[in-house]
Amino acid sequence: MSLLACIAIFSLMQPDVFATSQNFFNVLNQVSILGIIALGLTVALVQGLFDLSLAGMATLGGYLVCKWLADGTMASPVLAVLVVLALALVIGAFNGVVVAYGGVSAFIVTLAVGSILTGVVLGVSDSQTVLSGIPDGFLIMGQGEIGPIPMPVVFLAIVALVLYVLLEQTQVGRHMYAIGGNSETARLSGIPVKRYALIALGISAACAALGGMIVAANLGVGRPQGVGDTYLLDAFAAAFIGASTLRPGRFHIMGTVIGVLLIGVINNGLSIMGVETFWQYAVRGIILLLAVFAASFLVMRRR
């Protein structure tokens, strides 16, 4: 209802600009990278795991693929993307190992790993941006189109579909929800709880790396800092908004999609209306507070 209300309000206030098919695809394109990162985070949150390494992982992924392609380490853009995704999976699985087998809070582990990744990419890059030598075959990820649909939107749709099927239609997904509901009960039921932490945090890291690579392809440069920080707060906001949508008190893919669209519509509408940037940040913060409160209230009510 909030999403529909925002669409209606902005359409009435700016009918010639907001309520157009071109702006519709523009909104989708603007939120596609946020959506990919938020959807990966949702898989971790389903199990109650907070992944704060997303910002560092997105920055690392975008920089590495550009560096390897620009200096000739890898000639194939597809191979470079796959290698970065595999590296992200390994890093995410490492987070899961420390959390599951070390008994350390996911909040602390991923915060520390995110800081390490930020330091690594700054050290490897010497704080220098990759500005040239990036092949067009890679730039298509962020700048190409299939008909009227931008490529980032295509990637968002694919990630959303795959993760929706994983969580809603497979035994793995049912086990993840069971662990998120009560990990001890899930363990006593024979579910390998520790193993699923590796899977969830691996998926979260891979989605963050994919989002970072699409940012790099869209900009045409490999930046060694500040890429993922832009999306961290909004990713959590989208997921928590989703937890108060359709299935109150539970994280799920469709809810996160709605949360991402709500954030995108608000940002786009406020920009079209010429609202100052600082108000946009303030509104996003308020939305996150309301979403967390609503999700927590609904969880307590369900119990």
C-alpha positions as CSV (number, residue, x, y, z in Angstrom):
1,M,0.0,0.0,0.0
2,S,2.9,2.4,0.8
3,L,4.4,1.7,-2.6
4,L,1.2,2.2,-4.4
5,A,0.5,5.4,-2.4
6,C,4.0,6.8,-3.3
7,I,3.4,6.0,-7.0
8,A,0.0,7.7,-7.0
9,I,1.3,10.8,-5.2
10,F,4.3,11.4,-7.4
11,S,2.2,10.7,-10.5
12,L,-0.3,13.3,-9.5
13,M,2.4,15.9,-8.7
14,Q,4.6,15.2,-11.7
15,P,2.4,13.4,-14.3
16,D,4.5,14.5,-17.3
17,V,7.8,13.3,-15.9
18,F,7.2,10.6,-13.2
19,A,4.3,8.7,-14.8
20,T,6.0,7.7,-18.0
21,S,7.3,4.4,-19.3
22,Q,10.7,5.9,-19.7
23,N,10.8,6.8,-16.0
24,F,9.5,3.4,-15.1
25,F,12.6,1.7,-16.7
26,N,14.7,4.5,-15.2
27,V,13.5,3.6,-11.7
28,L,14.2,-0.1,-12.3
29,N,17.6,0.7,-13.6
30,Q,18.4,2.9,-10.6
31,V,17.5,0.2,-8.1
32,S,18.8,-2.8,-9.9
33,I,22.2,-2.9,-8.2
34,L,20.7,-2.2,-4.8
35,G,18.2,-4.9,-5.5
36,I,20.9,-7.5,-6.3
37,I,22.8,-6.7,-3.1
38,A,19.7,-6.6,-1.0
39,L,18.4,-9.9,-2.3
40,G,21.7,-11.6,-1.4
41,L,21.5,-10.0,2.0
42,T,18.0,-11.4,2.4
43,V,19.2,-15.0,2.2
44,A,21.6,-14.3,5.1
45,L,18.9,-12.5,7.1
46,V,16.5,-15.4,6.7
47,Q,18.9,-17.3,9.0
48,G,19.4,-14.3,11.3
49,L,22.9,-13.5,9.9
50,F,23.8,-9.8,9.5
51,D,26.3,-9.4,6.7
52,L,28.2,-6.1,7.0
53,S,30.9,-7.1,4.6
54,L,28.7,-6.2,1.6
55,A,30.2,-2.8,1.1
56,G,33.8,-4.0,1.0
57,M,32.9,-7.0,-1.2
58,A,31.1,-4.9,-3.8
59,T,34.0,-2.6,-4.0
60,L,36.5,-5.4,-4.3
61,G,34.5,-7.2,-6.9
62,G,34.2,-4.2,-9.1
63,Y,37.8,-3.2,-8.9
64,L,39.3,-6.7,-9.4
65,V,37.4,-7.5,-12.6
66,C,38.4,-4.1,-14.1
67,K,42.0,-4.5,-13.1
68,W,42.4,-8.1,-14.4
69,L,40.7,-7.2,-17.7
70,A,42.6,-3.9,-18.1
71,D,46.1,-5.3,-17.4
72,G,45.5,-8.5,-19.5
73,T,45.5,-10.9,-16.6
74,M,42.3,-12.3,-18.0
75,A,41.3,-11.8,-21.6
76,S,37.7,-13.1,-21.3
77,P,35.2,-10.8,-19.5
78,V,33.0,-13.9,-18.8
79,L,35.9,-15.7,-17.2
80,A,36.9,-12.7,-15.1
81,V,33.3,-12.3,-13.8
82,L,33.1,-16.0,-12.9
83,V,36.4,-15.9,-11.1
84,V,35.4,-12.9,-9.1
85,L,32.1,-14.5,-8.2
86,A,33.9,-17.7,-7.1
87,L,36.3,-15.6,-5.0
88,A,33.3,-13.9,-3.4
89,L,31.7,-17.2,-2.6
90,V,34.9,-18.4,-0.9
91,I,35.1,-15.2,1.2
92,G,31.5,-15.5,2.1
93,A,32.0,-19.2,3.1
94,F,34.9,-18.1,5.2
95,N,32.6,-15.7,7.1
96,G,30.3,-18.6,7.6
97,V,33.0,-20.9,8.9
98,V,34.0,-18.3,11.5
99,V,30.4,-17.7,12.5
100,A,29.3,-21.3,12.6
101,Y,32.3,-23.1,13.9
102,G,34.0,-20.3,15.8
103,G,30.9,-19.2,17.6
104,V,31.4,-15.5,16.8
105,S,28.6,-13.1,16.0
106,A,28.0,-12.7,12.3
107,F,27.7,-8.9,12.9
108,I,31.3,-8.8,14.3
109,V,32.8,-11.2,11.8
110,T,31.4,-9.5,8.7
111,L,32.2,-6.1,10.0
112,A,35.8,-7.1,10.4
113,V,36.0,-8.9,7.1
114,G,34.5,-5.9,5.4
115,S,37.2,-3.7,6.9
116,I,39.9,-6.1,5.7
117,L,38.5,-6.2,2.2
118,T,38.5,-2.4,2.1
119,G,42.2,-2.3,3.2
120,V,43.1,-5.0,0.7
121,V,41.6,-3.3,-2.3
122,L,43.2,0.0,-1.3
123,G,46.6,-1.7,-0.9
124,V,46.4,-3.6,-4.2
125,S,45.2,-0.6,-6.1
126,D,47.5,1.9,-4.4
127,S,44.3,4.0,-4.3
128,Q,44.4,4.4,-8.1
129,T,41.2,4.0,-10.2
130,V,41.3,1.8,-13.3
131,L,40.3,4.3,-16.0
132,S,41.1,2.6,-19.3
133,G,41.6,-0.7,-21.0
134,I,38.3,-2.2,-19.9
135,P,36.8,-4.2,-22.8
136,D,33.4,-3.4,-24.2
137,G,32.4,-7.0,-23.6
138,F,32.4,-6.3,-19.9
139,L,30.8,-2.9,-20.1
140,I,27.7,-4.4,-21.6
141,M,26.8,-5.7,-18.1
142,G,26.1,-2.1,-17.0
143,Q,25.5,-0.2,-20.2
144,G,23.8,-2.7,-22.6
145,E,20.1,-3.2,-23.2
146,I,17.8,-6.0,-24.3
147,G,15.1,-4.1,-26.2
148,P,14.0,-1.4,-23.8
149,I,15.2,-3.2,-20.7
150,P,18.7,-2.2,-19.4
151,M,21.1,-5.1,-18.6
152,P,21.2,-4.3,-14.9
153,V,17.5,-4.9,-14.7
154,V,17.9,-8.2,-16.5
155,F,20.5,-9.3,-13.9
156,L,18.2,-8.2,-11.1
157,A,15.3,-10.3,-12.5
158,I,17.6,-13.3,-12.9
159,V,18.9,-13.0,-9.3
160,A,15.4,-12.5,-7.9
161,L,14.0,-15.5,-9.7
162,V,16.9,-17.8,-8.8
163,L,16.8,-16.8,-5.1
164,Y,13.0,-17.0,-5.0
165,V,13.1,-20.6,-6.3
166,L,15.9,-21.4,-3.8
167,L,14.1,-20.1,-0.8
168,E,10.5,-21.0,-1.7
169,Q,10.7,-24.2,-3.8
170,T,13.6,-26.2,-2.5
171,Q,14.5,-28.2,0.6
172,V,17.5,-25.9,1.2
173,G,15.2,-22.9,1.4
174,R,12.9,-24.6,3.9
175,H,15.8,-25.5,6.0
176,M,17.0,-21.9,6.0
177,Y,13.7,-20.7,7.2
178,A,13.6,-23.4,9.9
179,I,17.1,-22.3,11.1
180,G,16.0,-18.7,11.1
181,G,12.9,-19.6,13.1
182,N,14.7,-21.6,15.8
183,S,18.2,-22.9,15.1
184,E,18.3,-25.3,18.1
185,T,15.0,-27.0,17.0
186,A,16.3,-27.2,13.4
187,R,19.5,-28.8,14.7
188,L,17.6,-31.4,16.7
189,S,15.5,-32.1,13.6
190,G,18.7,-33.2,11.8
191,I,19.3,-30.1,9.8
192,P,23.1,-29.3,9.4
193,V,22.7,-25.8,10.8
194,K,26.4,-24.9,10.6
195,R,26.7,-25.8,7.0
196,Y,23.9,-23.5,6.0
197,A,25.7,-20.4,7.4
198,L,28.4,-21.0,4.8
199,I,25.8,-21.2,2.0
200,A,23.9,-18.1,3.1
201,L,26.9,-15.9,3.6
202,G,28.5,-17.2,0.4
203,I,25.4,-16.2,-1.6
204,S,25.3,-12.8,0.1
205,A,28.9,-12.1,-0.8
206,A,28.5,-13.3,-4.4
207,C,25.5,-11.0,-4.9
208,A,27.5,-8.1,-3.4
209,A,30.4,-8.8,-5.8
210,L,28.0,-9.0,-8.8
211,G,26.5,-5.7,-7.8
212,G,29.9,-4.1,-7.6
213,M,30.9,-5.5,-11.0
214,I,27.7,-4.0,-12.6
215,V,28.5,-0.6,-11.0
216,A,32.0,-0.8,-12.6
217,A,30.5,-1.8,-15.9
218,N,28.0,1.0,-15.7
219,L,30.6,3.7,-14.9
220,G,33.3,2.2,-17.1
221,V,35.9,2.5,-14.4
222,G,37.2,0.3,-11.5
223,R,37.1,2.4,-8.3
224,P,39.0,1.1,-5.3
225,Q,36.8,2.8,-2.7
226,G,33.3,4.0,-1.9
227,V,31.4,1.7,-4.3
228,G,29.6,-0.5,-1.9
229,D,29.1,2.0,0.9
230,T,26.4,3.6,-1.1
231,Y,24.2,0.5,-1.0
232,L,24.8,-0.9,2.5
233,L,22.2,1.1,4.4
234,D,19.6,0.9,1.7
235,A,20.1,-2.9,1.3
236,F,19.2,-3.4,5.0
237,A,16.3,-0.9,4.7
238,A,14.9,-2.8,1.7
239,A,15.1,-6.2,3.5
240,F,13.5,-4.9,6.7
241,I,10.7,-3.2,4.7
242,G,10.2,-6.6,3.0
243,A,10.0,-8.2,6.4
244,S,6.9,-6.2,7.2
245,T,5.3,-6.9,3.8
246,L,3.1,-9.9,2.7
247,R,4.6,-12.2,5.4
248,P,4.8,-10.0,8.5
249,G,7.9,-10.7,10.6
250,R,9.7,-12.8,8.0
251,F,12.4,-11.9,5.5
252,H,11.6,-13.1,1.9
253,I,12.5,-12.3,-1.7
254,M,9.2,-10.8,-2.8
255,G,9.1,-8.5,0.2
256,T,12.7,-7.3,-0.5
257,V,11.8,-6.6,-4.1
258,I,8.9,-4.4,-2.8
259,G,11.2,-2.7,-0.4
260,V,13.7,-2.0,-3.1
261,L,11.0,-0.5,-5.4
262,L,9.7,1.6,-2.6
263,I,13.1,3.1,-1.9
264,G,13.6,3.6,-5.7
265,V,10.3,5.3,-6.2
266,I,10.8,7.7,-3.2
267,N,14.4,8.6,-4.4
268,N,13.2,9.1,-8.0
269,G,10.1,11.1,-7.0
270,L,12.0,13.4,-4.6
271,S,14.7,14.0,-7.2
272,I,12.1,14.9,-9.9
273,M,10.5,17.3,-7.5
274,G,13.9,18.9,-6.8
275,V,14.1,18.0,-3.1
276,E,17.5,18.7,-1.6
277,T,19.8,15.6,-1.3
278,F,20.1,15.8,2.4
279,W,16.3,15.4,2.7
280,Q,16.6,12.2,0.6
281,Y,19.1,10.8,3.1
282,A,16.9,11.8,6.0
283,V,13.9,10.1,4.4
284,R,15.8,6.9,3.9
285,G,16.9,6.9,7.5
286,I,13.4,7.4,8.7
287,I,12.1,4.6,6.4
288,L,14.7,2.2,7.9
289,L,13.7,3.1,11.5
290,L,10.0,2.5,10.7
291,A,10.8,-0.7,8.8
292,V,12.9,-2.1,11.7
293,F,10.2,-1.1,14.2
294,A,7.4,-2.7,12.1
295,A,9.3,-5.9,11.5
296,S,10.3,-6.3,15.2
297,F,6.7,-5.5,16.3
298,L,5.3,-8.1,13.8
299,V,7.8,-10.7,14.9
300,M,6.8,-10.2,18.6
301,R,3.1,-10.3,17.7
302,R,3.5,-13.5,15.7
303,R,5.2,-15.2,18.6
